[in-house]
Amino acid sequence: MEGFDFIHTVLDGERVFVTYEGRSNIGKRFRNTEILTVRDGKIVEAEVYFGWTIPHEAAAGGFIAEK
């Protein structure tokens, strides 16, 4: 991985909701969202929602019909 750009970070008690865009060292990009539970300064649980590659094939506000 080359790096991450954080799009959203929202704190809710001991949970943090994070949406980020990742960049690989071969030029691939993607977006994911995670819900992290933090206790005593340590991540104790991670729930990951895998997003999509960037650029996404659907236009902004659009969708891709099932085939």
Backbone hydrogen bonds, N-H to C=O, Kabsch-Sander energy under -0.5 kcal/mol:
donor,donor_aa,acceptor,acceptor_aa,energy
2,E,23,R,-3.0
3,G,23,R,-1.6
5,D,21,E,-2.7
7,I,5,D,-0.5
7,I,19,T,-2.7
8,H,19,T,-1.7
10,V,17,F,-2.5
12,D,15,R,-3.2
15,R,12,D,-2.0
16,V,36,L,-2.5
17,F,10,V,-3.0
18,V,16,V,-0.5
18,V,34,E,-3.0
19,T,8,H,-2.5
20,Y,32,N,-2.3
21,E,5,D,-2.6
22,G,30,F,-2.3
23,R,3,G,-2.5
24,S,28,K,-2.9
27,G,24,S,-1.4
29,R,54,I,-0.5
30,F,22,G,-1.6
31,R,52,W,-2.0
32,N,20,Y,-2.0
33,T,49,Y,-2.2
34,E,18,V,-3.0
35,I,47,E,-2.5
36,L,16,V,-2.9
36,L,34,E,-0.6
37,T,45,E,-2.5
38,V,14,E,-3.3
38,V,36,L,-0.5
39,R,42,K,-2.6
42,K,39,R,-1.9
44,V,37,T,-2.9
44,V,42,K,-0.6
45,E,37,T,-1.2
47,E,35,I,-2.1
48,V,46,A,-0.5
49,Y,33,T,-3.4
50,F,48,V,-0.6
51,G,31,R,-0.9
52,W,31,R,-0.7
54,I,29,R,-1.8
62,G,59,A,-2.9
65,A,63,F,-0.5
